Amino acid sequence: MNRTGPQPPRVPVPLRPDGFLLSAEPSFQQALDEAAAIANLSPSSHNCQPWGHAWLKSDRAKALAYELLRGRDDTSAGKDSAGGTDRSTGTDSIYLALAQDTDRSLSALPAHSAEMHLSCGSYWHLLLRALAAQGWLPTAVHHLGPEAAHRAAADAGWPRNWHLLSLAVLNRTGVPPSTDLAELRATAAARRTNRAPYRDLAVAPEALHELANLSPTARDTSARPGVTVRHLRSPVELRRFATLIADHAGRDFSDDAAWRETHSYFRWTAKDAAARPDGFTPSQIFGAVSPPRRLLARVALNPAVLPRLCRLGFDRYLGSQLARTVRTTPVITAAGLPMDVPTASDLLSAGMWLADYWLTATRAGLALHPLSILTQHEDLCIELQQRFGLPGRTFFVARLGYPAATAAATLRRRASAFTL
Ligand SMILES: Cc1cc2nc3c(=O)[nH]c(=O)nc-3n(C[C@H](O)[C@H](O)[C@H](O)COP(=O)(O)O)c2cc1C
């Protein structure tokens, strides 16, 4: 098992005038490194970056992939793009695995499991799209159930802390125009969570229509589990939604275990951020604040202090502050799955959809700010669904609008990658 080492300097690849590559095509390893750098910009809950991927290259690892694909215990997993002919066993095929890194995962709330699957799905979508943009097309993408994950964990070479989620089979095709990759890289880098107030500007109906009707791209072989999107934007809906936030958002701060975990992702100093490049810096959460206010926030949000302040109503105050921002937001996005209890596989596909939604919004000049408090607690999720007549299970809620200022880029670790 080789942990991917430092990447070699990128050698400029000669282009033909029409944008096609000349002879110096990147090797699969180069393409994978490039794709991982892009996928690593994916959103994740608390910026915990709980993903990892492995190139199953050795005979032993390929035999494991073959075995898992033959006897897969998935339910809503991927389909074969080759019209029902499973080409997953072709000799030239590349086998790629997606895993959840349990050492990097959130666990304080039961709902964090769903958020980890959404985050990993988002990474998988970007990784596969970036590989497709370099001519490595997925002929099959299969999300795997718990049996397959146990089988992989029993393999001697499998990383101890990795939970296998999905397998992709890739085949080499013609090299697409290099602009595809450049565009994807630029959009992935421009996508940010933006928690500041948005511009007082209605979102263009065409943009909302496109976002509500994302179609799988020709290169995307993952099954879409039928995500439905509601865009709440009438004044009445927005007022009612803001009331829901004002009433409940304080729970983020008053749930002791959840807050302790959230707080462990704050990187208060530059030194801490450099040592642990995940989580958030104060400016990502509070925007540009003066050093004294930052210090005040640091003291108030300390888990040893916050519960006392919550007894004085500080949690309700913080909830009301968020509600104020919500009140001036042009659109609230609520995305749902058709089933009441989505499986891990459904949530992984929903995460792939989420990446597509967020990238499409970014391309339209829009920003998102997830408000997961309403999906993290069963009673709040039911209240949300009932108040707005949302079908199925809502798995993602966010503010959507045109940003007034660019949000700072978040910290990033190196992508967790292995060759097995
Ligand atoms: C499933 C999921 C849930 C999230 N929930 C919240 C949330 O409740 N509040 C919030 O401020 N950000 C939330 N985020 C955004 C993450 O904090 C953000 O993606 C991460 O910090 C990385 O920053 P970036 O999106 O700017 O790259 C969520 C992201 C994901 C993928």
The ligand as an SDF file (V2000), in Angstrom:
LIG
                    3D

 31 33  0  0  0  0  0  0  0  0999 V2000
  -23.6510   18.2600    4.1940 C   0  0  0  0  0  0  0  0  0  0  0  0
  -23.1470   19.6270    4.5370 C   0  0  0  0  0  0  0  0  0  0  0  0
  -23.7250   20.3310    5.5850 C   0  0  0  0  0  0  0  0  0  0  0  0
  -23.2770   21.6140    5.9100 C   0  0  0  0  0  0  0  0  0  0  0  0
  -23.8940   22.3230    6.9160 N   0  0  0  0  0  0  0  0  0  0  0  0
  -23.5010   23.5790    7.2090 C   0  0  0  0  0  0  0  0  0  0  0  0
  -24.1760   24.3480    8.2140 C   0  0  0  0  0  0  0  0  0  0  0  0
  -25.1200   23.9030    8.8380 O   0  0  0  0  0  0  0  0  0  0  0  0
  -23.7540   25.6170    8.4490 N   0  0  0  0  0  0  0  0  0  0  0  0
  -22.7060   26.1640    7.7600 C   0  0  0  0  0  0  0  0  0  0  0  0
  -22.3670   27.3160    8.0250 O   0  0  0  0  0  0  0  0  0  0  0  0
  -22.0430   25.4560    6.7970 N   0  0  0  0  0  0  0  0  0  0  0  0
  -22.4260   24.1930    6.5100 C   0  0  0  0  0  0  0  0  0  0  0  0
  -21.7970   23.4780    5.5140 N   0  0  0  0  0  0  0  0  0  0  0  0
  -20.7130   24.1050    4.7560 C   0  0  0  0  0  0  0  0  0  0  0  0
  -19.3640   23.6270    5.2500 C   0  0  0  0  0  0  0  0  0  0  0  0
  -19.0690   24.1800    6.5150 O   0  0  0  0  0  0  0  0  0  0  0  0
  -18.3220   24.0230    4.1900 C   0  0  0  0  0  0  0  0  0  0  0  0
  -18.5680   23.2690    3.0310 O   0  0  0  0  0  0  0  0  0  0  0  0
  -16.9020   23.7690    4.6490 C   0  0  0  0  0  0  0  0  0  0  0  0
  -16.5860   24.5850    5.7360 O   0  0  0  0  0  0  0  0  0  0  0  0
  -15.9060   24.0390    3.5150 C   0  0  0  0  0  0  0  0  0  0  0  0
  -16.0290   25.3730    3.0780 O   0  0  0  0  0  0  0  0  0  0  0  0
  -16.3720   25.7290    1.5700 P   0  0  0  0  0  0  0  0  0  0  0  0
  -17.7480   25.1920    1.2620 O   0  0  0  0  0  0  0  0  0  0  0  0
  -16.3200   27.2320    1.5060 O   0  0  0  0  0  0  0  0  0  0  0  0
  -15.3470   25.0790    0.7120 O   0  0  0  0  0  0  0  0  0  0  0  0
  -22.2220   22.1900    5.1750 C   0  0  0  0  0  0  0  0  0  0  0  0
  -21.6370   21.4700    4.1270 C   0  0  0  0  0  0  0  0  0  0  0  0
  -22.0860   20.2010    3.8090 C   0  0  0  0  0  0  0  0  0  0  0  0
  -21.4540   19.4530    2.6720 C   0  0  0  0  0  0  0  0  0  0  0  0
  1  2  1  0
  2  3  1  0
  2 30  2  0
  3  4  2  0
  4  5  1  0
  4 28  1  0
  5  6  2  0
  6  7  1  0
  6 13  1  0
  7  8  2  0
  7  9  1  0
  9 10  1  0
 10 11  2  0
 10 12  1  0
 12 13  2  0
 13 14  1  0
 14 15  1  0
 14 28  1  0
 15 16  1  0
 16 17  1  0
 16 18  1  0
 18 19  1  0
 18 20  1  0
 20 21  1  0
 20 22  1  0
 22 23  1  0
 23 24  1  0
 24 25  2  0
 24 26  1  0
 24 27  1  0
 28 29  2  0
 29 30  1  0
 30 31  1  0
M  END
$$$$
